[in-house]
Amino acid sequence: MRLKTFALLVTTLPALALAKPLTVCTDANPEGFDFVQYYSLVTTNASADVLFSRLVDYDSTTSKVVPGVAESWAVSDDGETWTFKLRKDVQFGTTDWFKPARTLNADDVVFTFDRMLNTQSAWYKTSPNGYPTAQSLQLPKLVKAVKKVDDNTVQFQLNYPDATFLQTLTMGFASIYSAEYANKLGVAKAGDLNTKPVGSGPFVLKSFQKDAVIRYDANPAYYGGKPKAEKLIYAITPDATVRLQRIKAGECQIALAPKPLDIQAARGDKNLKVVENSAFMTAFVAINSQHKPLDNPLVRQAINTAFDAKTYLKVVFDGTAQDASRPYPPNTWSFDKDLGDYNYDPVKAKELLKKAGLPNGFETTIWTRPTGSVLNPNPKAGAELLQSDLAKVGIKATIKTIEWGELIKRGKAGEHDLLFMGWAGDNGDPDNFFTPQFSCAAVQSGTNFARYCDPQLDKLITDGKRTADLAQRTKIYRNAQKIIFDQAVWVPLAYPTAYAITRSNVTGYHVSPFGRQDFAGVSVN
């Protein structure tokens, strides 16, 4: 018996020694792992995408909502009751800090949404940052109740129909938490949800060292099948040039958010592959409409007219993005191509400033991040271009470079004047941009970086969600685009192409148009 056991170990050990982790060079630290507190794509990628599962997911190849931990769903004729049947085999991952005693059930779904939506719940108060996505999407107003029908059936009762509700549940913030784990922690230790997360996704968290590395292990109990990589490592590498160097050296197998020049360099390297997809994203400068004199639409129009957006696009994106004019890309239904644009015209910009009572211009600030991303490949160059163009019309702008996590936090609080920012939609629906970026509720939650609240626009956004008729929604959203254009609360910059660089021995990796990451089916050969 001992000899047989020894022989088994001998044959098994080489296989274990040859197992390769999947190392991904990422561009920034996540803000935390309790994703409902946050909304940035970096945090989504490090938390919701790898650690958690949702009731439903969105298949970008078919543009359809597909089953997640819910195997089926039905909606009532009046559109106000949604019933979800849960899979019976979904297990939460076992971590160093928690071993689940049961599979995922309706209690977990009820806990997840009750925490975000029920202000009377003790758990509601455990998020120091609030619930920005849920609040900006006005879910507390929409959802009347979330009820357990039985262990494997949960029901959402809405106050009114919402054409975007099902798609909304595919978003990262709708990830399902373990009620069993929460009960074990208790409200007093709720902070552990942010540092010691437990989810039912393809991986489980092992450790996080800020500015350095996040380590994950494959979740062998993942309902979608055990991931092909035994271990997943996020190598936090803010400098895109260093990310390229590391993937060339084989230190990582996937490098996210490459610079345009790095993409060209990778195409010429036989050991590397460039993976790309048209992105459902918009890069923009948010103009804080609550700060004087930026509260004057003439001033905002002057800023749009003073900026040479085409030169910016060439210098910063170098052929990897389209010129932007609307909140979302032109291949999105309801995009209004006939609305017009603010063409570069410094003379007209000066006239607008004079009309606004500012013939000598004014002083302001430009906020940007220190390192590049998909939505801002070269922050320094972009900010300097804007600064130079504004100076030509008398606007003296000081550039403030702020670390990403702090930039998000302070931008959410509305401290900025002009803020280089970007937004990625989750499922191809225009409301993914309208509600979180232009609704009044999103001013309160912090995702509306322009801080613009207009009753007429707000009503259009609300009306657009309350009808399932595509023609009617298109008409509503075109009217909304006109208000946004006329008020000039953004300087639209670019519709980027999403790129990643992989080693040639990586298979199964695809770039999502929404910036999401799925590493479950990725392997290193």
N, C-alpha and C positions, 0 to 999 in steps of 0.2 A: 504494500500500500504506500509506504514511504517513497519507494523508488518511482512508482507511477506518479505520485504527486510532484516529485522533483522534476520528472521529465516534462510534466505539464508546464511547470514554471519556466523551465529552460526554453520551451517553444513559445511561451507567451511573452517573455521579457523583451526579445528583440522587436516585436511588434509594438510594444509600448514605447520602447526607446525611439522608434521611428515616427511615432505620432507627431504631427506638426500642428502647432497652434496657428490660428488665423490672427495675424496682427494687422491692425488698421491704424494708419496715421491720420489722426483727426486734428481739427484746427483750434479747438478751445475746450476749456473745462465745462462740464455741465454745471448748472446752478445747484443741482441736487438730484435726488432720485424719487422724491414724492412729487410726481410730475403735475398733479393737479394744482400745485402752487405756482407753476411756471407756464411758459408758452413758447420759449425759443426753440429753434430747430435743433441746436446743439444738444439741448437737454432731452428733447424728444428722442433723438438718436441713441443717447446713452441710457435712457430709462424706458420709456414706453415701447420703443421698437424692439428691444432685446429682452427685457425682463417681464413684460406684461402681455396680456391678451385682451381682446375686446369682444363684445357680443357679436359684432359683425366687422368685416374688413372691406376695403375697397380694392378691387382688381383693376389696376390702371390699364391693363392690356385689353380688357373687354369693356371697361368703363361701367362696371356693375358692382353693386354691393353683394358680397358673398358671405357665407357663414363663417363665424368665428367660434367662440365658445357657445353661441346659440346655433343649433342645427337648422332651425326654421323659425319663421315669424309670420304673423298675420296682423292686419289692421282692420278696424271696424269700418263700416260704411261711412260713418261721419268723420273718419280720420282722426278721432280723438282717443282711441284706445289701441295700443300696440301690445301684442302678446308674443313673448319669446319662449321657445322651447330650448332648454339647455342640453348640451351633450352630458352624458353620464360618466364620461371617462376623463374629464379634465382635472389634472392634478396641479396643485401649487408646488413649486420647486422646493426641495429641501436645502436649507442653508446652514451655515455654522451657528446661526442664532435661532433657527426655528425648523421644527419637523412637523409638517401638517399631519393631522389625524384623520382627515376626510377629503373627499374630492370637492371641487368647486360646485356650489349650489346657489339657489335663489337668495339665500341670506347674504352672500357675498355681493351680489348685484345690488340688493336693497341697501346694504351698508355703504357701498361705493357712492351711490347717488344721493343717499340721505345725508351723507357727510357734506357734500357740496351744496345741497339745495335746502336743507332744513335748518333754518337759523336757530331753532330751539334745541337742536342736537348738541350735546356736549362736544362731539367730534367736530362740529362745524367751526368751533373756535380754535381748533388746533393748527390751523394753517396761518402762520404769521403774515403771509403774502396774500391771503384771501384765495379766491378761486377765479383767476382772471379770465380764463377761456369760458367757463360756465357762465360767469357774470356778463361777459361781453356778448355772448350768444343769447342772453336773456332767458336762460333755462329756468331760473327760479320763477319767472313769470309764466313760462310755457307749461312746465310740468306740475300737475296738480298733486300727483301721488305716484310712488313706485311701490307696488305691492307684490308680496309672495303669494302665488296661487297654490303651489306645492313645491317640493324640493327642487324640481326641475322645470318649473314654469314661473315666469315673472311677468308682471304687467305694468306698463306705463300708461297712466291716465293723464291726458293733456287737457288744458283749458280751452284749446282751440286747435284746429288742424295746422300742421306745419309741413310744407313740401320738402323741407331739408332735414327733417328729424332723423330719418334712418341714416342718411349720409353723415350727419353729425356724430352718430355713435361710432363711426369708424375712426374718429380723431383720437389722438394720443391721450387727451385728458379723460376720455371715457374708458380708460383701462380699468379692469376689474381688480379690486383689492381683496385681500383675505380678511373676512370678518373674524375668523378664528384667531388669526395673528393679532388683529387689532384688540380683540378681547383679552388676549394674553398680556399685551403691552399695557392696556389701560390708557386713559386720556393723559395721565401724568407723564407717560413715556412716549407720547405720540411723535416726538421728534425722531424716534428711531425709524419711522416710516421714510424719513428723508435720508438716513444714513445706512440703514439696514433693511432695505426693501425686500418684500416677498411677493412674487408674481407667478403667473402660470405660463410665462413666455418661454421661448426656446433656450434661454440661458439664465443662470443665477449669478448674482454678484458675489465675488470673492473679496475684492479689496479695491480701494480708490486712494491714490496718492495724488493730491492736487498738483497740477502743472507737470505731471509725469505720466501716470499710467492708471488705467482701469482694467482690472482682471475679472473675467467671467469664466464659469465652467458651463459646459453643455448641460441642459436639463434632460436627463434620460427619460423623464416621465412626460415630456412635452406631448400634448395631444396631436400635434402635427407631425410627430415622428422625431426621434432624436436627431439633433443637428449633426451635420457631417464633420464639423470641427469639434474636437474634444474641448478645446479652450479657445476663448476669444479675448484678444488683448487690444485695448485702445491705447495707442501711444500718442499722448497729447503733444502735438508739434505745431505751435502757432505759425511758424514761418513756412510758407509754401515752398520756398527753395530748399529748405532743410527736409521737408516731406519728400521732395523729389530725390534728394540725395539718399535718403534712407531707403526708399523703395528700389533705387538703383543698386544699393548695396545689399538688398535682400533683407533689410532689417524689418520691413513691413511688406505685406503682400497686396495691400490696397491703400492708396493715398487719396484722401478726399479733398475736394475744393482746390484743385491745382490752378495755378496762374496760366493765362493764355500762352505765355512763352514756354512754360513747362509742358504744356500739352503738345506743342510742336516738337520739343526735345524728346518726349516720350514716343512720339510716332516714329522717330528714327532709331529707336533702340529695340532690337529684336527680342530682348528679354522682357519687354513691357507691352501692355495693351492699353489703348484708350477706349473707355466705355462712355457712351453719351446718350442723352435723351433730351427732347424739348421739355423745358421745365414749366410747371404751372406756378410761376413766381414773378414778382416784380420788384426791381430795385428802385428806390425813390429817396428823395430828400423830403422829410416831413417838416412842414412849416408850422410852428407852434402858434395857432391862431388865438391863443389866450394871452400872448405877450405883445405889448405895444412896441413898435407900430405894426407888428405882423398881424394884428387883428383886423387891419384894413385890407379888403380884397384887392384894392389898387396896388398896394405894396407887394402883396403876394404875386399878383400878375406881373409886376415889374421884375421880381426875382426870377420868375419863369422866363421872361423875355430877355433878361440880361445874361442868362446862362447859355453857353454854347454847348448844348447837349450832344451834338454830333461829334464834336472834338473829344468830349468826355468819353463817349462810347468807343471811339477809335483808340484813345490812349489807354483807358482802363480795361476794356474788354477785348480789344484787338481782334475783332471778327468772331467772337464767341457769344454774341448777344444781338438781339434786335433793338432798334430804337423804340422806346416806350412812349405812349401817349395817354393810356387809360389805366385804370387800377389793375386790370388783368390782361393776359396775353390775347392776341387777335384770333387765335383758333378756339376761343371760348365762345359758346353760344351767348348771344345778346351783345357782343362787342360792337360798339358804334364806330365804324370806320369813317363816317361822314361828319363827325363832330368838329374836326379841325385840330389845330395844334398851336402851341406858343412857339413861333419861330424866333430864332436868335436875332435880336434887333436892339442893340444898346441905345440907339436914339429914341426908340419908342419906350424903352424902359425908363429913360430919364424923363420923358414926357409924363409917364404914369406916376413917377415919384413926385414930380412937380404938381400934378393934379391932386395928389394925396397930401399936399402941403409940406413936402420934404424935398425941396429943390437942391438942397446940399447933402442929401442922403442921410444916413444914420449909422450907428454902430450896432453890431450884433455879434453872435458867436456861431461857429460851425462845429458840431460835435461829430466825431467819428471814432471807429475802433482802431487799434494799433496794427492788427494783422488781417490778412485777406480771407475772403470766404467766397462761396459761389455767387453771392449777391453783391459782393464788393471786393473784387480781386486785388485792388491796389488802393487802399483807403487814403494813404498819404497823397498820392497823385490826384485823386478825385477831389479831395478837400482843397488842395492848392489851386486846382483849376477853377473851382467855384469861387474861392477867395479872390483870385485874380480877376475873374469876370465881374464880380460884384464891385470890386474897387474901381473898375472903369466907369461905373455909373454913380459913384459916390458913396457906395455902401462899404464901410470898413468892417471887415469880419475877422475875428480872432479864432483860430483853429484850436479846439480842445480835443486832445487824443485821450480816450478813456478806455480802460480795460473792459472787455466784453461784458462780463457779469455786472460790473458797476454801471456800464453804459445802459444796459437793459433796465436795471433797477431805477436809475435816475431818469431815464427816458419815460418809464412808466409813471413816474411822479410828475412829469411835465416840467422838469427843470431846464430843458434845452430850448434853444431858439430854432436853429436849423440842424436837423439830425439826419445823417446818412443811415438809412435803414432798408430793410427788405422784408417781404412777406411771401410765404409759401402757402398756397392753398392745399387742402388735404384730399379733395375728391372731385375736382373739376367743376364744382358748382360756383357760380359768381358770388353767391352769398358768403362763401369762404373768405372773400375780401370785403364785401360791403359791411356785414355786421361787425366783425372784429376791428375794422379799420375806420369806419365812418359813422357808426351808430352812437347815440348819446350814452347808452349804457357802457360802451367801450371806452368812453372818456373816464368814467368812474373806475372801471377795472384796469385801465392803463394801457390797453392794447391799441387804442386810437391815438397814435403818436402826433397827429395834427391837432388833437384836442378840439376838434371841430364838432359842434353839436347844432344841428339845424332841424327844427320841427318838421319841415316839409320833406327833407331828405330822410329823416328818421321814419316818417310815415311810409315813404316809398319802400324803404328797406323792410319794414314790417309787413306791408302789403305783399311784397314779392315772395315772402315765405308762406303766406296764407292761401295761396292758390297753387294748384298743381298744373294749371294750364300754361304750357310753355310759351305760347304766343303772348299771353297776358303778362307773364313774368318778364319776357323780353322787352315789351313796351315799358313796363315799370322800370326795369334796370337801365334802359336807355335814357329815361328821364332822370334817373339818379346820376348817371354819368355826366349829364349836362350840368347839373348843379355842382358836382365835384370839379368839373372843368372850369366853369365860370368863376367859382370861388377860389380856384388855384391853391388848394390846401396842400397839395403835393407838387414837387417837381419830379415827374416820372422820368426815370433814367434808362432802364433797360429791362428787357425780357431775356434772361440768360438761358443758355444751354447748360444743362447740368452734366458735368464731366467727373469721372474718376479715373485714376490710373491703377492698373493691377499688374502684378507679375504675370508672365505668360503661362505659368503653371497653375493659375487660379481658374476654377470653373464654377459656373452657377451664379455668378454675381451680375446683377442688373441695376442700372441707375433708375431710380424712381423719379417721375416728373414732379413729385411732391416733396422731394428731399428726404423721404423716409428711407430707413435702412432695413434690409432683410438678409441676415447672414445665415439663417438656418440651413439653407441648401447650398452654401458655399463650401468648397473644399480646396485644399492645397495638394496638388499631385506631386 
